[in-house]
């Protein structure tokens, strides 16, 4: 009896003092000796379903990393959920993930980000890239931003860039803005107005035409733009609504110069909108990703993605966009080291400096005082089934 008690005491002492990675990692949600779990909620259905390809691209890049042995011996498991571009569903997905994921990646939609902005700081879960109005984060207290790492163009900066390009390079005199009636579209309006104010008398905003995300009949919207006399249309919609409005514009023989945000800058639009109406469209290409079909670095990464997931054929642009986000997370994991904790991940992300993932896009930098790692635009144009860059990146200021 006395001998049994002695052995029990020794066993407890060994458990308490012996180093054990598995024991230590058991206290970190979503992390084991062999796996790290990443959550990703995105619209795989609904009005923004085309954008959900970003999640598929991110998952495919994770599989590529896993095929090489993972990061520090851990494979990346992507927990991908559909939210239909609906903030309520997105929050429900996040609540289900809580306690089961180490980090989140690729949240999509300004309304979703507004609803979810407190989730990561409150639960101390790193968010590695998200797609929506970056000024949501700029308004947050610095202590909450410790968990947020964003590489994404600011809509206002981009819209200002698009408008200035239209005025200076295309000779635009009258501009119509077609935009989603939420913060996504309203930030675009602010950027357009800012550019016009900076060049007084050079051009005017003749029509601002909002739409609701649930709308499908856009004939009156197109007519209002045409009746305004605008020689230039700037579009800030979903990809589906971009196709719808362009088709309606073509029906009434309204053919202004068209400039669009990067969020609809996928060559798939040649098919979705029709090659005849998409050809010649100007696109503000984003600094956080590349241009498949026009850049060897982007094509190399896309070849990997399609090897991992052949269903990404024909959806390369958004697949690469999502893969770039996973590349950020992977770089952070590498820098964090084998002893993976939330704090080591934050430090790992803050070590990234002047880095271009797989040679793609504009340089990315994160520091303890800067978590908006990339904010850049460059003009491109739809030409013969491809999107072709027309000039180098313009680097906008980081907002947080």
C-alpha positions as CSV (number, residue, x, y, z in Angstrom):
1,X,0.0,0.0,0.0
2,X,2.8,2.3,1.0
3,X,4.7,1.4,-2.2
4,X,1.6,2.2,-4.4
5,X,1.3,5.6,-2.8
6,X,4.9,6.3,-3.5
7,X,4.6,5.4,-7.2
8,X,1.5,7.6,-7.5
9,X,3.3,10.4,-6.0
10,X,6.3,10.0,-8.3
11,X,3.9,9.8,-11.3
12,X,2.2,13.0,-10.4
13,X,5.6,14.7,-10.0
14,X,6.7,13.5,-13.4
15,X,3.5,14.8,-15.0
16,X,3.9,18.1,-13.3
17,X,7.5,18.7,-14.2
18,X,8.3,16.8,-17.4
19,X,8.3,18.9,-20.6
20,X,5.4,17.9,-22.9
21,X,4.6,19.8,-26.0
22,X,1.2,18.0,-26.3
23,X,0.4,18.9,-22.7
24,X,1.3,22.6,-23.3
25,X,-0.4,22.9,-26.6
26,X,-3.6,21.4,-25.2
27,X,-4.3,24.8,-23.7
28,X,-4.2,26.6,-27.1
29,X,-7.5,26.3,-29.0
30,X,-7.1,24.7,-32.4
31,X,-3.5,23.6,-31.9
32,X,-2.1,20.1,-31.3
33,X,1.3,18.6,-31.9
34,X,0.3,17.7,-35.5
35,X,-2.4,20.3,-36.5
36,X,-3.4,23.9,-36.4
37,X,-7.1,24.7,-37.2
38,X,-8.0,27.9,-39.2
39,X,-11.6,29.1,-39.4
40,X,-12.9,30.7,-42.6
41,X,-16.5,32.0,-43.0
42,X,-17.4,33.3,-46.5
43,X,-20.3,33.5,-49.0
44,X,-20.4,30.1,-50.7
45,X,-24.0,30.9,-51.7
46,X,-26.2,33.9,-52.1
47,X,-25.6,37.2,-54.0
48,X,-21.9,37.3,-53.4
49,X,-21.2,33.6,-53.9
50,X,-18.6,34.3,-56.6
51,X,-16.5,36.0,-53.9
52,X,-16.6,32.8,-51.9
53,X,-13.9,31.4,-54.2
54,X,-11.4,33.2,-52.0
55,X,-12.1,30.6,-49.3
56,X,-11.6,27.7,-51.8
57,X,-8.3,29.3,-52.9
58,X,-7.1,29.7,-49.3
59,X,-8.0,26.0,-48.5
60,X,-6.1,24.9,-51.7
61,X,-3.0,26.7,-50.6
62,X,-3.2,25.2,-47.2
63,X,-3.3,21.7,-48.9
64,X,-0.2,22.7,-50.8
65,X,1.6,23.6,-47.6
66,X,0.4,20.3,-46.0
67,X,1.8,18.3,-49.0
68,X,5.2,19.8,-48.1
69,X,5.0,18.7,-44.5
70,X,3.1,21.6,-43.0
71,X,4.6,24.3,-40.7
72,X,6.9,23.2,-37.9
73,X,5.4,19.7,-38.2
74,X,1.8,20.8,-38.1
75,X,-0.7,20.4,-40.9
76,X,-3.2,23.3,-41.5
77,X,-6.8,22.2,-41.2
78,X,-9.2,24.8,-42.8
79,X,-12.7,24.9,-41.3
80,X,-14.7,26.5,-44.1
81,X,-18.3,27.6,-43.5
82,X,-20.9,29.3,-45.7
83,X,-22.5,32.5,-44.5
84,X,-24.3,33.6,-47.6
85,X,-23.0,37.2,-47.2
86,X,-25.3,37.5,-44.2
87,X,-23.8,39.0,-41.0
88,X,-26.1,36.9,-38.7
89,X,-25.0,33.7,-40.3
90,X,-21.4,34.8,-40.2
91,X,-21.6,35.5,-36.5
92,X,-23.3,32.1,-35.9
93,X,-20.4,30.4,-37.8
94,X,-17.9,32.2,-35.7
95,X,-19.6,31.2,-32.5
96,X,-19.5,27.6,-33.6
97,X,-15.8,27.9,-34.3
98,X,-14.9,29.5,-31.0
99,X,-12.8,27.2,-28.9
100,X,-12.0,25.0,-32.0
101,X,-9.9,27.3,-34.1
102,X,-6.5,28.9,-33.6
103,X,-7.0,31.8,-36.0
104,X,-9.5,33.1,-38.6
105,X,-8.8,34.1,-42.1
106,X,-10.6,35.8,-45.0
107,X,-13.8,37.1,-43.4
108,X,-15.7,38.8,-46.3
109,X,-18.1,41.7,-46.5
110,X,-18.2,45.1,-44.8
111,X,-21.5,44.3,-43.1
112,X,-20.0,41.0,-41.8
113,X,-16.9,42.8,-40.5
114,X,-18.9,45.4,-38.7
115,X,-20.9,42.7,-37.0
116,X,-17.8,40.6,-36.2
117,X,-15.3,43.4,-35.3
118,X,-15.3,42.6,-31.6
119,X,-15.3,38.8,-31.9
120,X,-11.6,38.3,-32.4
121,X,-10.3,40.8,-29.7
122,X,-12.9,39.5,-27.1
123,X,-11.9,35.9,-27.7
124,X,-8.2,36.6,-28.4
125,X,-8.3,34.9,-31.8
126,X,-5.9,36.3,-34.5
127,X,-7.7,37.4,-37.7
128,X,-5.2,37.2,-40.6
129,X,-6.7,39.2,-43.4
130,X,-10.3,40.2,-44.0
131,X,-12.1,41.7,-47.0
132,X,-14.1,44.8,-46.3
133,X,-13.9,48.4,-45.2
134,X,-10.5,48.8,-43.5
135,X,-11.6,51.8,-41.6
136,X,-13.7,49.6,-39.4
137,X,-10.4,48.6,-37.8
138,X,-9.0,52.1,-37.9
139,X,-11.8,53.2,-35.5
140,X,-11.0,50.5,-33.0
141,X,-8.8,51.0,-29.9
142,X,-5.2,49.9,-30.3
143,X,-5.4,47.1,-27.8
144,X,-8.1,45.4,-29.9
145,X,-6.0,45.7,-33.0
146,X,-3.3,43.4,-31.5
147,X,-5.3,40.5,-33.0
148,X,-6.1,42.0,-36.4
149,X,-3.8,41.9,-39.4
150,X,-5.2,43.2,-42.7
151,X,-3.8,43.5,-46.2
152,X,-6.5,45.0,-48.2
153,X,-7.1,48.3,-50.2
154,X,-9.1,51.0,-48.6
155,X,-12.3,51.6,-50.6
156,X,-12.1,55.4,-50.2
157,X,-8.4,55.5,-51.2
158,X,-9.1,53.3,-54.2
159,X,-12.2,55.3,-55.3
160,X,-10.2,58.5,-55.1
161,X,-7.5,56.8,-57.2
162,X,-10.0,55.5,-59.8
163,X,-11.6,59.0,-60.1
164,X,-8.3,60.8,-60.4
165,X,-7.2,58.3,-63.2
166,X,-10.5,59.0,-65.0
167,X,-10.0,62.7,-64.9
168,X,-6.2,62.8,-65.6
169,X,-5.8,59.9,-68.1
170,X,-9.3,59.4,-69.7
171,X,-10.5,63.0,-69.9
172,X,-13.7,62.3,-68.0
173,X,-16.0,65.3,-67.4
174,X,-19.2,63.8,-66.0
175,X,-19.2,60.8,-63.6
176,X,-22.0,58.5,-62.5
177,X,-21.4,56.3,-59.4
178,X,-23.3,53.0,-59.1
179,X,-22.8,51.6,-55.7
180,X,-24.1,49.1,-53.1
181,X,-26.2,50.9,-50.5
182,X,-24.0,50.2,-47.4
183,X,-20.7,51.2,-46.0
184,X,-18.9,49.4,-48.9
185,X,-20.5,51.7,-51.5
186,X,-20.6,54.8,-49.3
187,X,-16.9,54.7,-48.8
188,X,-16.6,54.7,-52.6
189,X,-18.8,57.8,-52.9
190,X,-16.5,59.6,-50.3
191,X,-13.5,58.7,-52.4
192,X,-15.1,60.0,-55.7
193,X,-16.1,63.3,-54.0
194,X,-12.6,63.7,-52.5
195,X,-11.0,63.3,-55.9
196,X,-13.4,65.8,-57.5
197,X,-12.8,68.3,-54.8
198,X,-9.1,68.1,-55.3
199,X,-9.5,69.1,-58.9
200,X,-12.2,71.8,-58.8
201,X,-14.0,72.5,-62.1
202,X,-12.4,69.5,-63.9
203,X,-15.4,67.2,-63.7
204,X,-18.7,66.7,-61.9
205,X,-20.6,63.9,-60.2
206,X,-23.8,63.9,-62.2
207,X,-25.5,60.8,-60.7
208,X,-25.2,58.7,-57.6
209,X,-27.2,55.5,-58.1
210,X,-27.5,53.1,-55.1
211,X,-28.9,49.5,-55.2
212,X,-29.8,47.1,-52.5
213,X,-28.0,43.7,-52.4
214,X,-31.4,41.9,-52.7
215,X,-32.3,43.7,-56.0
216,X,-32.1,42.1,-59.4
217,X,-34.0,44.4,-61.7
218,X,-31.6,47.2,-62.5
219,X,-33.1,48.7,-65.6
220,X,-34.1,52.0,-64.0
221,X,-30.7,52.3,-62.4
222,X,-29.0,52.1,-65.8
223,X,-31.5,54.6,-67.3
224,X,-30.8,57.1,-64.5
225,X,-27.1,56.9,-65.2
226,X,-27.6,57.4,-68.9
227,X,-30.0,60.3,-68.4
228,X,-27.4,62.1,-66.2
229,X,-25.2,62.5,-69.2
230,X,-22.3,60.8,-67.6
231,X,-19.4,59.9,-69.9
232,X,-17.9,57.7,-67.2
233,X,-19.4,55.1,-64.8
234,X,-17.6,54.0,-61.6
235,X,-19.0,50.8,-60.2
236,X,-18.9,49.5,-56.6
237,X,-21.2,46.4,-56.6
238,X,-21.0,42.7,-56.1
239,X,-19.8,40.8,-59.2
240,X,-23.4,39.6,-59.9
241,X,-24.7,43.2,-59.7
242,X,-21.8,44.5,-61.9
243,X,-22.9,42.0,-64.6
244,X,-26.5,42.9,-64.2
245,X,-26.0,46.7,-64.5
246,X,-23.6,46.4,-67.4
247,X,-26.1,44.2,-69.3
248,X,-28.8,46.8,-68.7
249,X,-26.5,49.6,-69.8
250,X,-25.8,47.7,-73.0
251,X,-29.6,47.2,-73.6
252,X,-30.2,50.9,-73.8
253,X,-27.0,51.5,-75.8
254,X,-25.3,53.4,-72.9
255,X,-21.5,52.9,-73.4
256,X,-19.6,55.2,-71.1
257,X,-16.0,54.6,-70.0
258,X,-16.3,52.1,-67.1
259,X,-14.0,51.9,-64.1
260,X,-14.6,49.3,-61.4
261,X,-13.3,48.4,-57.9
262,X,-10.9,45.4,-57.6
263,X,-13.7,43.4,-55.9
264,X,-15.2,42.8,-59.3
265,X,-11.9,42.6,-61.1
266,X,-12.0,38.9,-61.9
267,X,-11.6,37.9,-65.6
268,X,-14.6,35.6,-65.0
269,X,-16.5,38.8,-65.8
270,X,-15.8,38.3,-69.5
271,X,-18.3,35.4,-69.2
272,X,-20.6,36.6,-66.5
273,X,-21.2,40.1,-67.9
274,X,-20.4,39.2,-71.5
275,X,-17.2,39.8,-73.3
276,X,-18.7,42.5,-75.5
277,X,-19.5,44.7,-72.5
278,X,-16.6,43.8,-70.2
279,X,-13.9,44.4,-72.9
280,X,-12.1,47.7,-72.2
281,X,-13.3,48.0,-68.6
282,X,-10.7,49.7,-66.3
283,X,-10.0,47.8,-63.1
284,X,-8.2,49.0,-60.0
285,X,-6.0,46.0,-59.4
286,X,-5.3,45.4,-55.7
287,X,-1.8,45.4,-54.0
288,X,-2.5,42.3,-51.9
289,X,-2.8,39.9,-54.8
290,X,-1.6,39.3,-58.4
291,X,-2.9,39.1,-61.9
292,X,-3.2,35.6,-63.4
293,X,-2.6,35.5,-67.1
294,X,-0.4,38.7,-67.0
295,X,2.2,37.9,-64.4
296,X,4.5,34.9,-64.2
297,X,4.6,34.9,-60.4
298,X,0.8,34.8,-60.2
299,X,0.6,32.1,-62.9
300,X,3.1,29.9,-60.9
301,X,0.9,30.2,-57.8
302,X,-2.3,29.5,-59.7
303,X,-0.8,26.4,-61.2
304,X,-0.2,25.1,-57.7
305,X,-3.8,25.9,-56.7
306,X,-5.3,24.1,-59.7
307,X,-3.2,21.1,-58.9
308,X,-4.5,21.0,-55.4
309,X,-8.1,21.8,-56.5
310,X,-8.9,21.3,-60.2
311,X,-12.3,22.9,-59.7
312,X,-10.6,26.3,-59.5
313,X,-10.0,26.2,-63.2
314,X,-11.6,29.4,-64.7
315,X,-11.7,31.1,-61.2
316,X,-8.1,31.8,-60.9
317,X,-8.2,35.5,-59.8
318,X,-10.3,35.1,-56.7
319,X,-8.6,31.8,-55.9
320,X,-5.3,33.5,-55.8
321,X,-6.8,36.4,-53.8
322,X,-7.7,33.9,-51.1
323,X,-4.5,32.0,-51.4
324,X,-2.6,35.2,-50.7
325,X,-4.4,35.5,-47.4
326,X,-3.3,31.9,-46.5
327,X,0.2,32.9,-47.5
328,X,0.1,35.6,-44.8
329,X,-1.0,33.2,-42.2
330,X,1.6,30.7,-43.2
331,X,4.3,33.3,-42.9
332,X,3.1,34.2,-39.5
333,X,3.1,30.5,-38.4
334,X,6.7,30.1,-39.7
335,X,7.9,33.2,-37.7
336,X,6.0,32.1,-34.6
337,X,8.1,28.9,-34.3
338,X,7.2,25.5,-32.9
339,X,5.9,26.8,-29.6
340,X,2.7,28.1,-31.1
341,X,0.6,30.5,-29.0
342,X,-1.6,33.5,-29.7
343,X,1.2,35.7,-28.5
344,X,3.9,34.0,-30.6
345,X,1.6,34.3,-33.6
346,X,1.1,38.0,-33.1
347,X,4.9,38.5,-32.8
348,X,5.4,36.3,-35.9
349,X,3.1,38.5,-38.0
350,X,4.8,41.7,-36.7
351,X,8.1,40.3,-38.0
352,X,6.9,40.5,-41.6
353,X,8.6,43.4,-43.4
354,X,8.7,44.4,-47.1
355,X,7.5,40.9,-48.0
356,X,5.8,39.9,-51.3
357,X,4.0,36.5,-50.9
358,X,5.4,34.2,-53.6
359,X,6.6,37.4,-55.3
360,X,3.0,38.6,-55.8
361,X,1.6,42.1,-55.3
362,X,3.0,45.1,-53.5
363,X,5.2,44.7,-50.4
364,X,3.7,43.9,-47.1
365,X,4.8,45.2,-43.7
366,X,3.4,44.6,-40.2
367,X,4.8,46.0,-37.0
368,X,3.6,46.4,-33.4
369,X,2.3,49.9,-34.5
370,X,1.1,48.9,-38.0
371,X,-1.4,46.1,-38.6
372,X,-2.6,47.4,-42.0
373,X,0.1,45.6,-43.9
374,X,-0.8,46.6,-47.5
375,X,-2.9,49.3,-49.1
376,X,-2.1,49.7,-52.8
377,X,-3.8,50.1,-56.2
378,X,-2.7,50.0,-59.8
379,X,-4.8,50.5,-63.0
380,X,-5.5,47.5,-65.2
381,X,-7.8,47.0,-68.2
382,X,-9.8,44.1,-69.6
383,X,-8.2,43.1,-72.9
384,X,-8.9,40.0,-74.9
385,X,-10.0,37.7,-72.0
386,X,-7.3,39.0,-69.7
387,X,-6.7,41.8,-67.2
388,X,-3.6,43.7,-68.1
389,X,-1.8,46.0,-65.6
390,X,-1.3,49.5,-67.1
391,X,1.0,51.1,-64.5
392,X,3.0,50.4,-61.3
393,X,1.4,50.3,-57.8
394,X,0.3,53.5,-56.1
395,X,0.9,52.9,-52.4
396,X,-1.7,54.5,-50.2
397,X,-1.1,55.2,-46.5
398,X,-1.7,52.5,-43.9
399,X,-4.7,53.3,-41.8
400,X,-3.9,51.5,-38.5
